[in-house]
């Protein structure tokens, strides 16, 4: 049997000439979450991303065997 967990991260767009500012600011945060969940035995199984207005939502889906 498996356990599942979803982590949602939200980043807001800002006025800038750097069109990749969300990627640059989110990469370290997402890596930190991957490392954190990995240490706890979770495995990343899927991701999703959506935007709404000035926000970008990243969803990380994890699973692990139920102990």
Secondary structure, 3 states (H helix, E strand, C coil): CEEEEEEEEEEECCCCCCCCHHHHHHHHHHHHHHHHHHHCCCEEEEEEEEEECCEEEEEEEEEEECC
